[in-house]
Amino acid sequence: DAGVTQSPTHLIKTRGQQVTLRCSPKSGHDTVSWYQQALGQGPQFIFQYYEEEERQRGNFPDRFSGHQFPNYSSELNVNALLLGDSALYLCASSSDREGQPQHFGDGTRLSIL
Amino acid sequence: GESVGLHLPTLSVQEGDNSIINCAYSNSASDYFIWYKQESGKGPQFIIDIRSNMDKRQGQRVTVLLNKTVKHLSLQIAATQPGDSAVYFCAEISMDSSYKLIFGSGTRLLVRP
């Protein structure tokens, strides 16, 4: 049973570029959340997708957008990249049933030059 | 706050001893709590969870204790092994009003052989 998978594992971009990160949830999960983790810090919530809609958003600018597909997989898009966007981007999936934990992938390490 | 600072507190224990990792959570309305283990280069791994209607829950070699009065959570690891070395995060969520996990301050656990 595959867990949460993310691609790519590493990515290098330059300021001003755009990036798309991808996530496949764990089998049986229908909800996908995205987090940003800066070095030495805990993950920060970006947004969550359920039924192909963004249903909650954290304190991130509109440059961060996402999408969920009918098969529950998801993409995170970041436009106009800044140096400060360098971080580990984590995808977490869960079942929408109450009390079900979020399970994380190993993330995409994004470096902005 | 919602994220850990750059300098993670570190707990160093002898292999075979018991470890206790503590966490103060921020929101009195939070009713679901999760402990995650994060190894270098990987995403957070689910360890154990607890609902607010419980004060103790046991898993394999791990026990979580919840004290709602002082908003405190602890993770006890029995017979600590070298493979337990990692950063540990507690996370909280308010099931009625939020879908986002709020991560507490991480603790680095070092197991001495």
Chai-1 contact restraints between the chains, C-beta under 6 A:
chainA,res_idxA,chainB,res_idxB,connection_type,confidence,min_distance_angstrom,max_distance_angstrom,comment,restraint_id
A,G40,B,L6,contact,1.0,0.0,6.0,A-B,restraint_1
A,Q41,B,S3,contact,1.0,0.0,6.0,A-B,restraint_2
A,Q41,B,V4,contact,1.0,0.0,6.0,A-B,restraint_3
A,G42,B,S3,contact,1.0,0.0,6.0,A-B,restraint_4
A,G42,B,V4,contact,1.0,0.0,6.0,A-B,restraint_5
A,G42,B,F89,contact,1.0,0.0,6.0,A-B,restraint_6
A,G42,B,F103,contact,1.0,0.0,6.0,A-B,restraint_7
A,G42,B,G106,contact,1.0,0.0,6.0,A-B,restraint_8
A,P43,B,F103,contact,1.0,0.0,6.0,A-B,restraint_9
A,Q44,B,S3,contact,1.0,0.0,6.0,A-B,restraint_10
A,F45,B,K100,contact,1.0,0.0,6.0,A-B,restraint_11
A,Q48,B,Y99,contact,1.0,0.0,6.0,A-B,restraint_12
A,Q56,B,Y99,contact,1.0,0.0,6.0,A-B,restraint_13
A,Q56,B,K100,contact,1.0,0.0,6.0,A-B,restraint_14
A,L90,B,G43,contact,1.0,0.0,6.0,A-B,restraint_15
A,P101,B,I34,contact,1.0,0.0,6.0,A-B,restraint_16
A,P101,B,F46,contact,1.0,0.0,6.0,A-B,restraint_17
A,P101,B,D49,contact,1.0,0.0,6.0,A-B,restraint_18
A,H103,B,F46,contact,1.0,0.0,6.0,A-B,restraint_19
A,F104,B,G43,contact,1.0,0.0,6.0,A-B,restraint_20
A,F104,B,P44,contact,1.0,0.0,6.0,A-B,restraint_21
A,G105,B,G43,contact,1.0,0.0,6.0,A-B,restraint_22
A,D106,B,K42,contact,1.0,0.0,6.0,A-B,restraint_23
A,D106,B,G43,contact,1.0,0.0,6.0,A-B,restraint_24
A,G107,B,G43,contact,1.0,0.0,6.0,A-B,restraint_25
